[in-house]
Amino acid sequence: MKILDVLKKESILVDLKSNDKMGIIEELATPLARIADVNHKELVRVLMDREQLGSTGIGDGIGIPHGKLKNIESLALGFGLSRKGVDFESMDGRPVYIFFLLITPENSTGLHLKLLARISRILKNDGFRKKLLNATNSDEIFNIIQEEDEEF
């Protein structure tokens, strides 16, 4: 499964405004709630519940908040950039700039883990992260991800 199989351009946010974890998750969840036709507050609650288990800030300026919902048909993925960085309680203690938000149906553990692994692997590339950070619009981000996605 490729990232662009589930990432829609309308769920790419190039300038997140929030200064904290809750705000970032609320912002990222807004287009995904619409796309997946789920309640925004319920989506935020599920994502914040997951954060209570341990931060999804994985280090190197990356956060991959994720969660599972009963009432969705298929995976949904969002992307966001925070230009100033946010304290996301990341494993390395550094601010997070690049976010992928993943929601999946409750019964799709395999797909959930495959996509998380793919996103993590693709984000290990320093050049890819730098390109994302320098992108100015959702089309550019989409194209950068598409280029990298095809190589894996």
VOVODREN-965880 format. One line per field, with one value per residue (C-alpha): x, y, z; residue in one letter. Coordinates in Angstrom, 3 decimals, always signed. Last residue first. Example, Ala and Ser with C-alpha at 12.3 -4.5 7.8 and 13.67 -1.06 7.14 Angstrom:
! VOVODREN-965880
x = [+13.670:+12.300]
y = [-1.060:-4.500]
z = [+7.140:+7.800]
aa = [s:a]
//
This chain:
! VOVODREN-965880
x = [+9.632:+10.791:+7.249:+6.389:+9.340:+8.151:+4.494:+5.374:+7.159:+4.260:+1.638:+3.770:+4.070:+0.342:-0.390:+1.567:+4.868:+7.221:+10.470:+9.692:+8.619:+11.844:+13.872:+12.049:+12.725:+16.403:+16.714:+15.245:+13.952:+10.510:+9.946:+10.467:+8.115:+5.376:+5.758:+5.708:+2.570:+0.952:+1.736:+0.640:-2.788:-3.223:-2.615:-4.714:-7.800:-10.646:-11.000:-11.247:-8.259:-7.194:-3.756:-2.361:+0.992:+2.779:+6.003:+7.272:+7.717:+9.780:+12.630:+12.392:+13.868:+10.797:+8.478:+6.247:+4.530:+6.125:+5.334:+7.437:+7.469:+6.433:+4.043:+3.390:+0.410:-0.614:-3.817:-4.571:-7.812:-8.154:-11.470:-15.152:-15.297:-17.601:-15.509:-12.555:-8.844:-6.098:-3.028:-0.760:+2.408:+4.740:+8.104:+10.747:+13.577:+11.766:+8.791:+6.155:+3.360:+3.463:+2.602:-0.583:-2.143:-1.500:-3.909:-6.656:-5.865:-6.425:-9.690:-10.965:-10.015:-11.961:-14.984:-14.915:-14.722:-17.633:-16.950:-17.577:-14.111:-13.394:-15.064:-13.419:-10.140:-10.359:-10.785:-8.566:-5.293:-6.473:-7.786:-4.583:-2.453:-4.550:-4.288:-0.510:+0.255:+1.059:-1.608:-1.268:-0.612:+0.714:+0.775:-2.352:-2.822:-6.240:-7.688:-4.898:-6.064:-3.727:-5.046:-3.533:-0.996:+0.803:+1.299:+0.000]
y = [+2.247:+4.569:+5.444:+6.860:+9.282:+10.932:+10.889:+12.416:+15.305:+15.702:+15.850:+18.327:+20.572:+20.380:+21.174:+24.418:+25.994:+23.044:+23.734:+21.423:+18.652:+18.937:+18.806:+15.656:+13.956:+14.881:+13.475:+10.074:+8.391:+9.758:+7.078:+4.319:+5.820:+6.354:+2.786:+1.352:+3.308:+2.127:-1.516:-1.237:+0.162:-2.282:-5.212:-3.805:-3.325:-4.280:-0.931:+1.013:+3.265:+6.802:+8.151:+11.631:+12.430:+15.361:+17.201:+20.026:+18.415:+20.128:+18.231:+16.058:+13.043:+10.866:+13.728:+15.287:+17.107:+20.484:+22.199:+23.478:+26.978:+26.053:+23.327:+21.125:+18.818:+15.585:+13.562:+9.908:+7.958:+4.189:+2.615:+2.345:+4.279:+3.665:+1.727:+4.117:+3.392:+5.865:+7.643:+10.594:+10.338:+13.113:+13.928:+16.540:+13.977:+12.086:+9.708:+12.134:+9.567:+10.159:+7.288:+5.637:+9.055:+9.919:+7.125:+8.713:+12.012:+10.389:+8.738:+12.000:+14.010:+11.573:+11.708:+15.514:+15.597:+13.199:+10.935:+11.259:+9.964:+13.038:+15.486:+14.031:+13.952:+17.654:+18.678:+16.025:+17.783:+20.997:+19.238:+17.179:+20.312:+22.079:+19.183:+18.892:+22.571:+25.775:+25.581:+27.358:+24.494:+25.856:+23.390:+21.357:+18.320:+16.663:+18.242:+16.669:+13.178:+10.648:+7.054:+5.436:+8.274:+6.561:+3.408:+0.000]
z = [-1.944:-4.742:-5.827:-2.411:-2.567:-5.769:-4.657:-1.288:-3.000:-5.468:-2.695:-0.753:-3.824:-4.493:-0.824:-0.865:+0.185:+0.525:+2.390:+5.318:+2.932:+0.930:+4.153:+5.302:+1.948:+2.085:+5.606:+4.590:+7.762:+6.876:+4.210:+6.770:+9.358:+6.746:+5.477:+9.011:+9.923:+6.672:+7.357:+11.004:+10.137:+7.268:+9.614:+12.469:+10.310:+12.663:+14.425:+11.159:+10.546:+11.300:+10.438:+11.045:+9.420:+10.986:+10.182:+12.420:+15.854:+18.543:+20.264:+23.386:+21.566:+22.190:+21.282:+23.909:+21.039:+21.749:+18.465:+15.578:+14.073:+10.524:+11.645:+8.644:+8.281:+6.623:+6.799:+6.240:+6.128:+6.271:+5.331:+6.174:+9.430:+12.392:+14.864:+14.969:+15.339:+16.154:+14.927:+15.651:+13.567:+14.728:+13.200:+14.082:+14.222:+16.986:+17.142:+18.421:+18.784:+22.526:+24.818:+26.057:+26.706:+23.027:+22.042:+24.156:+22.407:+19.001:+20.068:+21.618:+18.509:+16.308:+18.623:+18.601:+14.784:+14.272:+11.319:+7.586:+6.616:+4.458:+6.864:+9.969:+8.046:+7.135:+10.801:+12.429:+11.562:+13.237:+16.358:+16.604:+16.342:+18.982:+21.436:+20.960:+21.483:+19.588:+16.913:+13.563:+11.142:+7.865:+4.983:+5.757:+3.506:+3.996:+0.839:-1.211:-0.243:+1.384:+1.202:-1.894:-1.796:+1.063:-0.989:+0.000]
aa = [f:e:e:d:e:e:q:i:i:n:f:i:e:d:s:n:t:a:n:l:l:k:k:r:f:g:d:n:k:l:i:r:s:i:r:a:l:l:k:l:h:l:g:t:s:n:e:p:t:i:l:l:f:f:i:y:v:p:r:g:d:m:s:e:f:d:v:g:k:r:s:l:g:f:g:l:a:l:s:e:i:n:k:l:k:g:h:p:i:g:i:g:d:g:i:g:t:s:g:l:q:e:r:d:m:l:v:r:v:l:e:k:h:n:v:d:a:i:r:a:l:p:t:a:l:e:e:i:i:g:m:k:d:n:s:k:l:d:v:l:i:s:e:k:k:l:v:d:l:i:k:m]
//
